Amino acid sequence: MDLCRKEVSKMFNSVGKRVPRYDGIGHVTGRTQYVSDVRMPDMLTCKTLRCPYHKARIKSIDVSEARKSSGVYAVITKDNVPHNLFAMVPDHHVLAEEITRYKGQNIAAVAAVSREAALDALAKIKIEYEELKPVIDPEEAIADGAPQVRPEGNNHLFDGTSLVRKIRRGNVEEGFKEADFIVEGRYTTPSQEHAPMETCCSVAYLDASGKLVIHSKAQGLYFAQGDLANVFQLPLNKLKFVGGTIGGGFGGMNSIHTDHIAGLLALATGKPVRFALTREEETLFSTIRSPWIFKIKDGIRKDGVITARHVEVLHDCGAYTELGLYAVEKNANLIAGANLIKNLAVDSRMVYTNKMPSGSMRGFGVNVGQYAEQVQLDRLARAVGISPMEIRFINAFHVGDKNHTGNELASVSTIETLQKVAAMSGQKLPEKYLAMSSDK
């Protein structure tokens, strides 16, 4: 018991106080070691051949001259990958199959003694393409007759059968009948690139026992390790991941960009291989926060109570699923916001387009939806002539309420947060809102 009290006491040496970062000195003095800093004797450099089209058929590929090129130790294509699928939903090709699905997709990879030797080898790869018609716009992708991104079509099927991820609560049609006003809005968000200071980088080699070791920039080492053990067809005890300080991630390093190819080339050559993206490659070819379209229809009474909400969501996932499905699930659960809405319908769709796949980025799937939902709340407030602050108090969740997916809420602070924001911004609230509490 005394030991427990001592440990709790130690916590309060830091809680609520400014303390030095444990790694701060290394950062400001430039002594911190990143994956990009890892160097090994006889290390090879990796470069990849990427598709120049949004969609194309690879009619033929000849790497024989590239393999003869000076300083080249290995050239690999899909035929040299033990298992050519990866990602959280494993549908992304390590190296492109017959049909490429997005501009910049990796087709072949070279390991050579220098960057110049690797680029020279890439230039000797003979490849014949047939450019195919892509689909870029997500609303066009779900229209009849749209070019197909994937053999099974452009729509993700939830549970293998449904085009829509649905959430239902109450009866929205009855809720709209109770409303004095109907407010509709359409909101869009764009693509965003993370732009970390350190680009994607991996260093892979075989240790003395024959184990494949990868110095990785991954934000989720154990997600990547299991995924790549499948790509390499190695047992987990033959694959060691070494993490370290990440020179900027913001969610982008939850996806695999270089680990798989560096590992394959290390296995092929028996030598250390470094694969680092250039700034241009990082910007153009790493996963992104992908675009969303939200359509929100609300019913609201004159007293500010939201009587019904119908939300239609369209998530542009790019060419492969990556983390897009997880983002859609998070978004569907939270898109209605911190509001007690008794009549709710959410219809979320995920569509594939010939663009870079969707990855994670800071609250992915959530903050894009909250942008749309919060702007919609302000429009509702204007429609009934109350302030944006009031509408949030009127419709706020309380402890014991059930959220939109039926879970009882045990920890709620919307009202207290609004009160604090008002106080900090110098906004005077009516007494009835100052007296409110999240505890019923």
N, C-alpha and C positions, 0 to 999 in steps of 0.2 A: 504494500500500500504506500509506504514511504517512497519507494522507487518511482511509483506511478505519479505521486505528487511532484517529485523532482523533475520528471520528464515534462509534465504539464507546465511547471514553472519555467522551464527552459523555453518553451514555446513563446511565452510572453516577453522573452528577450528580443523577439523579432516581430511578433504580430503587432501591426499598427505603427511600426517604426521603419525608418529608412536603414537598410543594411546593404553592405557592398555585395555585388554579384560575385558568386564564387569564381566565375570565369572572366570577370570584368577586366582584370589586369592584363590577361593574355590578349584580349580583344584590342585594348587601346594601345598596347605596345607592339602589336603585330606578331606576337609569338604563338598565337593559337594555331593549331594544326588542323587543316581541313582535308577532306578527301582529295581535293585538287592539289594539295601539297605532297601527297604520298609519291615517293619515287623509289624504284627498285632497280638493281643491276639488270642489264639486258632487257629492259622493259620495252615492249612494242606499243605502237600507236594504232588505234582503231579509227577508221573512217567508214561511213556507210554511203551506199548508193540509194538515193531517194527518188520516188516517183515524181516526175514533173507535172503530172496531170491530177485533176480532182478525181477522175475515174478513168481507168484504162484496163485493157486486157494485155497481159504479157504474152505475146505470141511466141517469142523465143528469147533465150538468154544464153550467152556463151562467155564463160569466165576463164577459158583456157589461157588466153594471152595475159590476162591479169595475174594468173598464178605463176607465170614465167617471169613476171616483172621483177626487176632488181630490188632486193631488200624485202620482198614479200614472203611472209611465212604461212599465211592462210587466207583463202577467200571462201566465204560460205554463203549459201543461199538456203531457201526453205528445205532443200533436200538434205541439208547437213544438220538440221535441228531435230533432236530426238522426239520432242513433242512441241508442235508449232503453235500452241495456244497458251495464253497467259491472261492475267488480270483478275480482279476480285470476282467478276463474272467472266470465266475464261473463254472469251470468244475473240480476243484480239490476236492477230497473227504476229509472231516474233519477226518473221520475214515474210514478205507478201506472197500470197498464193497467186493463182492465175489472174484474178481480178483484183486490182488495187482499189481501195475505197476512199482515199483522201490524198491530197497533195502533200508530198513529203513522207509518205509511208516508206519504211525501210524495205529494200528489196535484196540487197547483198551487203556484206561487210568484209572489210579487209583488215588484216593485222600486218603491219610492216615496221621497219626499223625507224622510220621517221614519218612525220606528217606529209612531207613532200613525196616520199615513196608510196605512201598509201593513196594519196590523191592521183598520182601517176597511174597506179594500178586500176583505180576506179575508172579512169578515162579509157582504159583498154577493154572494159567490159562491153561486149556487144549485145544490145538489147533492142528488140523490135516491139513497139507498142501499137495497139489499136485504141485510139482515144474514144472513150464512150461518153454519152451524155450524162452529166451529173445532175443531182438535185441539191440545191443549196438552201433554199428557203423552207423552213419547217411546215408552213401552211400549205405550200405547194407539194411537199413530200407526202401529206396525208390525203391529197386530192386523187380522185380516180385517174388512172392512166399515168401517174407520175413514174419517172424512171426508178427502177428498183435499186436501192442501196445494197440490200442483202438478198440472198436467194429466197428467204421466207417472207420478204416484204419490208416495208418501212416502219411499220407500227410494232412496238413491243407488245407482246401479249402477256398480260398479268395472269399468273397461275396457268399459263399456257393456253388460255381461252379468251380472256377479256381484253378489249382495247383500252379499257378505262379502269383506273384504280379509284374505287368509289368509297366515299364516307357519307353516311346518312344519319341524320338525327332529326326526329320530329317529322313534320310535313311542310316542305317549303311552299307548296302551292297555297295551303291554308294560311301560312305565315304572311305571304304576299297579300292575301285578301284582308288581313288585319291592318296593313300598312296605310299610312296617309300619304306617303311619298315612296316612289320607286327611283332608285339611283343606280345607274349602270356606268361602269368604267372599264377601259382596256388599257393595260399597262405592259410595257416591254422592258427587258433588260438586255444589255449587249454581251458580247464575249469579253473576257478579261484575261490578260496574261499576268502571271505572278511577278515576273521580272526580278528574281532573287539576285543578290550580289554574286553569289557563286552559282555558276551554271551546273546542270546535271553532270555528274562525274562518277565513274567507277574505276577501281583498280582490282583486277582479278589475277589470281595465281594459284598454282598447286604447291602445297607445303611438302615437307619432307616425307610425310606419311601418305601423300597422294590425295589429301583432302583439298577440295576446291575452296579457296578463301576469297571473299569479295569484300573490299572496303567500299561501303555503300553510303550514299547520301539519303537513304530511305528514311522517312519519318516513322514508318511502321516496319521495323526490321523483321518481326515474326510473321507479318502478313506476307512480305516479300520472300522470306526464306521458304515457306511452304509452297508458295506459288512457283518459285523458280526450281525447287527440287523436282517438281513435276516437269518443267521444261527440259531440265538436264537429265531427267530420269535417274536421279541419284537419291539414295536414302538420306534422310536428314542428318545422320551422323557423318556423312561425307561432304557436307556443305556448311561452311562457317561464314557467318555474316559479321562484319566488324563495323559498328556504327561509330559515330564521333560527332564533333560539333558541326552543325549544319549551317552553311553560310547563306541562310535564307531559304525558307520552304513555303510557308503560308498555305500549306495544303498540297502544293504541287508535287511534293516528293512522296506523297502517298501512292502515286502511280509509278510504275517501272518504266524508265526511259533508256537506261544504259547498262544496268546490271546484267540483264539477260544476254546481251550481245558480247559484252566483255567476258562473261563467264564462258560462253560457247567458244570464243577464240582462245581463251586460256586453256581450255580442254583440248582444243584442236592443235595448239602449238607446243604446249607444255611450258610456255614462258609467261611471265607477267604481261598483262595487257591493260593499257589505260585507254578508256573511252570517255572523252569529255566533249560536251556540246559547245560550239561557239556561241557567242551572244546571239547571232542571227538565227542559228538553229534552235536555241532555247526559245526565242520569241515566236518563231514560225511553227515549230514542230513538237513542243511539249504540250501536255494536256492543259486545258483552259477551264475557267468558269464559263460554261456555255450559255447560250441565250434562252430566255424564257418569255412566254406570253401568258398574261393573266387576264381573264374576263370575269368581272365581279358584278353581280346584280344583287342589290340589297333592298329590303323593305324596311321602312322606319316609321314609327308613330310620331305625332307632334311633340310628345313628351321626351323624345330622344331614345326610346327603346327600340333596338333593332329586332324586328319581328321575324325576318328570314334573310338568309344569304345563300346564293348559289354561285360557286366558283368553278370556272373552267380553266384548267392549266394545260399548257403545251410546253413540254421540255424538249429542246433540240439537243439530242445526246451526241451528235456527231456520228462517225462511222461505226464505232464499237461501243459496247455498253459501259466498259470501264467502271466508274463509280456513279454513273448516271442513275441507275435504278435505286441505289441507296438515297441519292439526293431527292428523287421523286417521292419516296416513302416519307422522308423527313418533312418535305414540303407539304405533302397532303395532310399530315398530322397537325401542322402548325399554321397553315395558311389563313385560318379564320381568326388568328390573333388571340390576345388575352381578353376576349369578350365572351360573355355568357349569351350565346345565341341558341335559342331553343329549337329553331327550325333551320337545318343546315344541309346542304348538298355540295359535295366536292367531287368533281370529275377530273382526274388527272390523266394525261396521256404523255407517252414518251415516244418520240419519233427519231428515226435515224436519217442523217443527211451525209453528204460527201464532204465532211469537214473533220478537223482534228477532234478526237474523242473528248468527251466531257470528263474532267477530273474534279478533285475537291479544291475548294478555296475558301478559307475563313468563314465558317458558318454556312457552308454550301448547302443550297436547297432551302435554307431558312431565311437569311436576310434578304434575298431577292424577293421572296414572298411577302416579307414584312414591309418592304418598301411599298409594294402595291397595296397591301392592306391598310397601311397607315395613311397613305394619300387618299384612299377611298373613305376612311373615317373622317378626314377633314372635309371631304365633299358632302358627306352625310350631315355633318354639323352645320354647314352652310345651308343645306336644304331645309332644315327645320329652325334655323335662326338661333342656334346656341353656339357656344365657343368650342373649339377643338378640345380643350381640357375637360369641359363638362361632359361631352359625349363619352369620353373614356371613363369618367367616374360612374356615369349612369349604367354602363354596360359591363363594368369590371367583374372579373371572377372574384368569388369569396372562398374562404376555406370551407371545404365540404361540398362545393359544387363539383359536378362532373364535367370533365373537359369534352372536347368534340369527339373523342374516340371512346368515351365511357369510363375513363379512369377518374376516381375521386381525388380531388386536389387537397393535399395535406399542408402544403407550404405555398402561400400566395402573398404577393407583396405589391400588386399593381397600384392599389390605392395609396399606400405609403410612399411608393416611388413617385407618383404624381404629386403628392403633397410636398415631397422634398424638392422636386424639380421646380414647383411653383415658388417655394421659399427661396431657392438659390437664384432664381431668375427675377425675383422681386415682384412676382405676380400675386395679387391679393385674391384669395379664394373666398367664395361665400361660406358662411359659418357651417352650413349643412355639409359641405365637402370636407372642411377641416375636422368635423366631428366623425366622419366616416372611418371605418376600419375594415380590413380584409377579413377579420374574424366576425362572423355573423352575430 
